[in-house]
Amino acid sequence: DAGVIQSPRHEVTEMGQEVTLRCKLISGHNSLFWYRQTMMRGLELLIYFNNNVPIDDSGMPEDRFSAKMPNASFSTLKIQPSEPRDSAVYFCASSLAADNQPQHFGDGTRLSIL
Amino acid sequence: GENVEQHPSTLSVQEGDSAVIKCTYSDSASNYFPWYKQELGKRPQLIIDIRSNVGEKKDQRIAVTLNKTAKHFSLHITETQPEDSAVYFCAASGNTPLVFGKGTRLSVIA
C-alpha cells in the first residue's frame, strides 16, 4: 500500500516567494494533519482536517499560512509570503479518524527560505 | 486540553543494556497511547501502541506499560542495538487528536 505522499521533498526559495506543499492521504483515511518540526520547537501541529473540513487551525503561526483540502485525498499548505523563520521540515500525516487512531506520516518537505 | 510530558530528553546506553522512556499525561479521558521512532532525516514511524484496556504490550525487544491511575506510560527497549539510536516520541489521545511529547534522543553506544 502506498503511504502518505508529500511533495516536494526539498524546497529552497527566497524570502517573499509563495511556497506550496502538497500531501496525498492514504486511501480510506478521513483525517489529515499538518505538522512543522524544528530543533527549537519540536513537532508542532499546525492544522487538522476531518472529512475535508478544517477542525482546528489554532497552531497556524499567522495569516501567511493557509491550508486546504480540495478533495478527500489531497491537501495543500501554502505560505505567502515566505520568511526565513519558516524554514523547517513540514510533515503531513493521515489517520482513519481524528482521535484514538495512529497517524501515518509522510516523508516530509524540508523547506529552506533564504 | 491534554498535556504530555516526556523524560528524559536525552538518554545514552551501552549496547545490550535496556532503555526506559517515561511519559505522563493530564487528561483522564485519554485512552490511546502510541510511540513513534524518528531516525535522523526521516519521518516519525509508529513502533508500538497501547489502549487503556490493556496494561502492557510487547513486540520482540520493545514493550509499553500503562498505569491509568497514575496517568503514566513507559517504553522499554531491551538488548539495545546501535540501530535503536533515534528520537522517540510518546503521544496520547482521547477526545482530541494525538498530543506528542517533546521527544527523547536515545544513543546506543557500541
Interface residues (C-beta under 8 A of the other chain):
Chain A: S31 F33 G42 L43 L45 Y48 D56 F91 A98 D99 N100 Q101 P102 Q103 H104 F105 G106 D107 G108
Chain B: N31 Y32 P34 K42 R43 P44 Q45 L46 D49 F89 S93 G94 N95 T96 P97 L98 F100 K102 G103
